[in-house]
Amino acid sequence: MSKLDEAVAAAIDELHRQAEVTGCTTEDNGELAQVDGSFKVRPLVRAILASVRDPSEDMRYMGCLNHPPADAAGIWRAMIDQLLNEDRV
């Protein structure tokens, strides 16, 4: 499972978790989610970020490529760019 797939799964899991608490309805097929009700966005974003907290090997490689260790912002951007490019391959 790619890191992007993990982020999608985390988002769907968080939608289902919130639905259980609020009594709203959620359905999904792994790619599409149908929601009936209001959901808090902050916990959804936190779940996604937690799912990509540990970078994949490709993210690590791209993060270190052409970026000195002191360039944390450049490394971060390169790693996130790699994550976002996963479903373009």
Secondary structure, 3 states (H helix, E strand, C coil): CCHHHHHHHHHHHHHHHHHHHHCCEEEECCCCEEEECCCCHHHHHHHHHHHCCCCCHHHHHHHHCCCCCCCHHHHHHHHHHHHHHHHHC
